[in-house]
Amino acid sequence: MRLAVIPARGASKRIPRKNIREFYGKPIIAWAIAAARHAGIFDKIIVSTDDEEIATIGRACGAETPFVRPKELADDFTGTNEVVKQTIQWFHERGEIVEVACCIYATAPFVQPAYLIEGQNKLVLSNKSFAFSVTTYPFPILRALRISQNELVEAIWPQNINARSQDLEETYHDAGQFYWGTANAFLNDVNIYSAESIPVILPRYMVQDIDTLEDWKHAELMFQGLIAKGEIIV
């Protein structure tokens, strides 16, 4: 079985009710569910939540909520791997074997079906444990600066300050959209940030982390522009 798992707990500190807050006319979780559905590659799309309102919205958008997430997995310190692992175990205990799973963030409205499909294909063909979304940094991090305790500017890597950007290694960061993995990798806590993973590279204009209200506004403006350009289909 190919499983999509969308973690969406009820509590959210910086943006209250973040997982179901309206984003461009829909609860933000609806975009992640729609992308999973339109990809057409999942046997089940599960919203893992401890919150009945989120569960109700998840079902209305086409996902399943076959269980209430345990309270011990719904605090500020629970990682997404633990949530996916619990979901896989829940199905295994009922005789439904999961081969691969994809964790899709509820607050990733930019996630697109084509990249989910690419991730699945890369995972299967690579024989690796994980395939997940990454994107490039917009500025060479090897020329990063820090501000000292005395409010002075310091180069973190002084040897790179005068280097041309094209001569420096390109660097990437987790795009925070989706994480494909084999069931065994999730169950055995394999380190995702390792040689056991293969990247799905996204263009920077399709990536926006949403942690603050300012991020949210920026994301909505980006989203509107991408719809106008036909990059996102609503």
C-alpha positions as a printed Julia matrix, in Angstrom:
234×3 Matrix{Float64}:
   0.0    0.0     0.0
   1.15   3.53   -0.85
   0.18   5.89    1.94
   0.0    9.67    2.14
   0.18  10.97    5.72
  -0.69  14.6     6.44
   0.19  15.55   10.05
  -2.15  18.24   11.41
  -2.36  18.64   15.17
  -4.8   21.09   16.71
  -2.43  23.28   18.71
  -0.34  25.91   16.96
   1.58  28.56   18.87
   2.65  31.19   16.34
  -0.37  31.01   14.0
  -3.52  29.81   15.83
  -5.41  27.0    14.05
  -2.73  27.17   11.37
  -3.57  23.85    9.71
  -7.12  24.91    8.81
  -6.71  28.67    8.53
  -8.09  29.97    5.22
  -5.47  30.24    2.49
  -6.6   31.61   -0.87
 -10.22  30.65   -0.28
  -9.74  27.21    1.29
  -8.49  25.75    4.57
  -4.75  25.48    3.94
  -4.8   21.7     4.5
  -7.16  21.39    1.52
  -4.32  22.22   -0.89
  -2.12  19.38    0.38
  -5.02  16.92    0.23
  -5.92  18.05   -3.31
  -2.32  17.59   -4.49
  -2.23  14.07   -3.06
  -5.55  13.21   -4.69
  -4.63  14.67   -8.08
  -1.32  12.78   -8.08
  -3.38   9.58   -8.35
  -0.69   7.4    -6.8
  -1.9    6.89   -3.23
  -4.04   4.02   -1.99
  -5.0    6.04    1.09
  -4.64   9.69    2.1
  -4.63   9.99    5.89
  -4.87  13.12    8.03
  -3.24  12.37   11.37
  -4.8   14.71   13.92
  -5.9   14.96   17.53
  -8.5   17.61   16.65
 -12.08  16.83   15.6
 -12.55  20.04   13.59
  -9.41  19.31   11.56
 -10.59  15.72   11.08
 -13.97  16.92    9.82
 -12.38  19.33    7.34
  -9.9   16.67    6.25
 -12.72  14.24    5.43
 -14.68  16.95    3.61
 -11.61  17.53    1.42
 -11.3   13.86    0.51
  -8.91  12.43    3.09
  -9.5    9.71    5.67
  -9.2   10.02    9.47
  -9.45   6.42   10.7
  -7.99   7.17   14.14
  -7.4    9.99   16.61
  -3.72  10.73   16.98
  -2.5    9.72   20.47
  -2.0   12.66   22.84
   1.65  11.75   23.4
   2.25  12.39   19.69
   0.47  15.75   19.61
   2.82  18.02   21.56
   5.39  20.6    20.49
   8.24  18.08   20.55
   6.82  15.3    18.38
   8.62  14.89   15.06
   6.86  14.05   11.84
   8.72  10.73   11.57
   7.02   9.58   14.78
   3.63  10.55   13.36
   4.21   8.65   10.12
   5.58   5.66   12.02
   2.47   5.51   14.22
   0.25   5.64   11.13
   2.15   2.81    9.43
   2.0    0.72   12.6
  -1.75   1.33   12.89
  -2.32  -0.17    9.45
   0.12  -3.04   10.0
  -1.71  -4.0    13.2
  -4.87  -4.38   11.11
  -3.24  -6.51    8.45
  -2.81  -3.74    5.87
   0.84  -3.64    4.86
   2.38  -0.32    3.88
   5.3   -0.49    1.43
   5.99   3.23    1.03
   4.61   6.37    2.65
   4.76  10.07    1.89
   4.51  12.67    4.64
   2.97  15.84    3.18
   2.85  18.95    5.34
  -0.61  20.41    5.88
   0.8   23.91    5.51
   2.47  23.29    2.14
  -0.04  24.76   -0.34
   2.62  24.95   -3.06
   3.06  21.16   -3.2
   2.28  19.91   -6.71
   1.19  16.46   -7.93
   4.01  16.28  -10.48
   6.65  16.57   -7.75
   4.91  13.97   -5.58
   5.0   11.59   -8.54
   8.65  12.43   -9.18
   9.43  11.7    -5.54
   7.79   8.29   -5.68
   9.62   7.38   -8.87
  12.98   8.52   -7.52
  12.48   6.56   -4.31
  11.62   3.35   -6.13
  14.32   3.61   -8.82
  17.1    4.68   -6.44
  16.61   1.88   -3.93
  17.2    4.49   -1.21
  15.29   4.96    2.04
  13.93   8.47    1.4
  13.23  11.0    -1.35
  12.24  14.49   -0.25
  11.83  18.05   -1.5
  14.78  20.44   -1.43
  15.58  23.78   -3.02
  18.62  26.01   -3.38
  19.58  28.87   -1.1
  19.12  32.22   -2.89
  22.5   33.5    -1.64
  25.79  31.6    -1.2
  25.75  30.49    2.43
  29.55  30.1     2.33
  29.66  33.92    2.35
  27.33  34.17    5.35
  27.82  36.81    8.02
  27.14  36.87   11.73
  26.6   39.76   14.14
  28.8   39.44   17.21
  27.74  40.18   20.78
  29.36  43.6    20.32
  27.15  44.18   17.27
  30.06  43.89   14.88
  29.93  42.16   11.5
  31.95  38.98   11.14
  32.35  36.57    8.24
  31.61  33.0     9.31
  33.99  31.71    6.63
  36.41  34.63    5.98
  38.25  32.68    3.29
  35.15  32.82    1.08
  34.24  36.49    1.35
  36.1   37.57   -1.78
  35.19  34.48   -3.79
  32.87  34.82   -6.77
  29.48  33.26   -6.11
  29.8   31.05   -9.2
  33.01  29.59   -7.76
  31.33  28.48   -4.54
  29.5   25.2    -4.06
  25.74  25.45   -4.53
  23.88  24.55   -1.34
  20.37  23.29   -0.66
  17.87  23.21    2.18
  14.82  21.13    3.04
  11.86  22.65    1.17
   9.4   21.5     3.84
   6.79  20.03    1.49
   6.96  16.24    1.35
   9.02  13.26    2.44
   8.74   9.91    0.68
  10.15   6.91    2.5
   9.95   3.16    2.67
   7.9    1.81    5.54
  11.03   0.18    6.97
  12.89   3.49    6.92
  10.16   5.25    8.91
   9.73   2.31   11.3
  13.47   2.02   11.97
  14.13   5.77   12.36
  16.62   5.92    9.49
  18.31   9.33    9.36
  16.69  11.24    6.5
  19.53  13.78    6.25
  22.05  11.24    5.07
  23.24   9.25    2.07
  20.07   7.19    2.48
  18.11  10.02    0.8
  17.76  11.29   -2.74
  16.58  14.85   -3.5
  13.57  16.1    -5.4
  14.75  19.57   -6.42
  12.08  22.29   -6.5
  12.47  25.78   -8.0
  12.73  28.44   -5.31
   9.62  30.22   -6.54
   7.58  27.14   -5.58
   8.8   27.12   -1.99
   7.69  29.24    0.98
   8.02  28.27    4.61
   5.01  29.48    6.62
   5.83  30.03   10.28
   4.62  33.59   10.92
   1.76  35.81    9.78
   4.24  37.72    7.61
   5.2   34.41    5.94
   1.51  33.71    5.42
   0.89  37.0     3.64
   3.97  36.55    1.49
   2.87  33.01    0.6
  -0.6   34.17   -0.47
   0.9   36.82   -2.75
   3.26  34.25   -4.28
   0.4   31.78   -4.68
  -1.77  34.34   -6.48
   1.06  35.09   -8.88
   1.71  31.41   -9.6
  -1.98  30.85  -10.34
  -1.96  33.8   -12.75
   1.06  32.26  -14.52
  -0.59  28.83  -14.69
   2.03  27.23  -12.45
  -0.65  26.15   -9.96
  -4.06  24.88  -11.02
  -6.94  25.52   -8.57
